[in-house]
């Protein structure tokens, strides 16, 4: 039986690739945009804060849901 939560979360599955794609572009944007390295700094800071928030959120969800690791992997790859 599927949890209704799964019906809402799969579109977020591919979001982790957006960070990599953005960081690839940061080097070029730093050369051509007037913000220069300030843009890279802002994006890097946002990515670090976002990545740091993932671990405690995963821990909280795992304590509540008690899903096996395979389900988390499926959820991460869906979408």
Phi, psi and omega in degrees: 000131182272144176282143177298338179298325181296333181287340181263334188270333186306328177298340179278355186299322183268005182298333182294336179285338181293327179296314179297316180297320179294317182293330176295321181282339184300321181300316179289317180297325179297334180275326189252343182269149181296337180290334179060230183289342177298325177294315179297321179295316180296316180292321178296319178296315178298319178295322179293316179296317179297317179294323179293328181285338184295317184297310178297325178294317177299316180299316180295316178297318181296322178294324181281317188268328182053048178278151172289158183301324180302324179290321177296320178296315178301317181296320180293327182272345180287147175098000000 
